[in-house]
């Protein structure tokens, strides 16, 4: 049985609900709803899992806060004996326009503190990451306010379809593989 660890990055606490920085949590929440599963609070995060086409998808929403996400990723990879190539990190990206999705097999943290900590904890940048574009519609010095801000009405109206596309990407990652999924979903 092939197992995959899908990690949605975000911050715990109601004040972070529905913020751009928490898109990783939001995507995993939508996937859990679609699969009719619920999250359970466990060590270093909320966990849920489902099976699809002979694969087990373990969903993790770290409770360590964004900047310490690596600790939870490393713990659950070890506990569930999941190979690095079967890990997918889902996060926001200000360098991509709103709603655009980009899957890569490796890369730098690109200024993202959650990815920086994962790189540090895993001692590698060679893991798959799914970046969800949140855009960069903020003025100088307002980055933190922007990523911790709520979606605007236009973004909110388009979010549902983007979340569904994101769920399809995650399932494709586990069944069709990284390269096929990149070809099918990147930039769409």
Secondary structure, 3 states (H helix, E strand, C coil): CEEEEEEECCCCCHHHCCEHHHHHHHHHHHHHHHCCCCCEEECCEEEEEEEECCEEEEEEEECCCHHHHHHHHHHHHHHHCCCHHHEEEEEEECCCCCCCEEEECCCCCCCCHHHHHHHHHHCCCCCEEEEEECCCCCCCCCHHHHHCCECCHHHHHHHHHHHHHHHHHHHHHHHCCHHHHHHHHCCC
